Amino acid sequence: MSNSNPGYDVARLRDDIAGRGWLPTDLARTAGVSDMTVRRFLRGERQTAKTAKKLAEALGFSIRRYLISSREQRVAS
C-alpha cells in the first residue's frame, strides 16, 4: 500500500510557534512533551498523531491546521 498517512505542515507549526514569541522549548513545556520530542517532530522524525495533537492544542489549534494529505504532498513535490 502506498503512503496514505498524512504528513504535518512543519513550516506552519514553526510559524505558529514564532507567532506566539515562543521557542520550541516553550511549546514542549506547554504541550507536556519533551524538548527532544518537539525537535524530532520539527525535523520530520517520529511524527505521531498523538504528538501532533498535543502540539496543536498547546498552540490553541486543532490538529487539522497542520495536516497535509499524501495527495497534497505529491502535488507540492
C-alpha positions as CSV (number, residue, x, y, z in Angstrom):
1,M,0.0,0.0,0.0
2,S,1.3,3.5,-0.8
3,N,2.0,6.0,1.9
4,S,-1.5,7.3,2.7
5,N,-0.7,8.6,6.1
6,P,-0.9,12.3,6.5
7,G,2.1,14.5,7.0
8,Y,2.3,17.6,9.0
9,D,2.9,21.1,7.9
10,V,6.0,21.8,9.9
11,A,6.5,25.3,8.4
12,R,3.1,26.3,9.6
13,L,3.8,24.9,13.0
14,R,7.1,26.8,13.2
15,D,5.3,30.0,12.1
16,D,2.7,29.5,14.8
17,I,5.4,28.9,17.4
18,A,7.2,32.1,16.4
19,G,3.9,34.0,16.2
20,R,3.5,33.4,19.9
21,G,7.0,34.5,20.6
22,W,7.9,31.0,21.7
23,L,10.8,28.8,21.3
24,P,10.3,25.1,20.7
25,T,11.2,24.5,24.4
26,D,8.2,26.7,25.3
27,L,5.9,24.6,23.1
28,A,7.3,21.4,24.7
29,R,6.6,22.6,28.2
30,T,3.1,23.8,27.3
31,A,2.3,20.6,25.4
32,G,3.7,18.3,28.2
33,V,6.2,16.7,25.9
34,S,10.0,16.6,26.0
35,D,12.2,19.1,24.1
36,M,13.5,16.1,22.1
37,T,10.0,15.2,21.0
38,V,9.4,18.6,19.6
39,R,12.8,18.7,17.9
40,R,12.2,15.4,16.3
41,F,8.7,16.4,15.2
42,L,10.0,19.6,13.6
43,R,12.7,17.6,11.7
44,G,10.0,15.3,10.4
45,E,11.0,12.4,12.5
46,R,8.6,10.4,14.7
47,Q,5.6,12.5,13.8
48,T,2.8,10.7,15.6
49,A,-0.8,11.8,15.6
50,K,-0.7,11.9,19.4
51,T,2.2,14.3,19.5
52,A,0.7,16.4,16.7
53,K,-2.5,16.8,18.6
54,K,-0.7,17.8,21.8
55,L,1.4,20.4,19.9
56,A,-1.6,21.8,18.1
57,E,-3.7,22.0,21.2
58,A,-0.8,23.7,23.1
59,L,-0.9,26.4,20.4
60,G,-4.7,26.7,20.6
61,F,-5.5,24.9,17.3
62,S,-7.0,21.7,16.0
63,I,-4.6,19.1,14.6
64,R,-6.4,19.7,11.2
65,R,-4.5,23.0,10.9
66,Y,-1.3,21.0,10.4
67,L,-2.4,18.0,8.4
68,I,-1.1,17.5,4.9
69,S,-2.6,14.7,2.9
70,S,-0.5,12.4,0.8
71,R,-2.1,13.9,-2.3
72,E,-1.1,17.4,-1.2
73,Q,2.5,16.2,-0.5
74,R,2.7,14.7,-4.1
75,V,1.4,18.0,-5.7
76,A,3.8,20.1,-3.7
77,S,6.8,17.9,-4.8
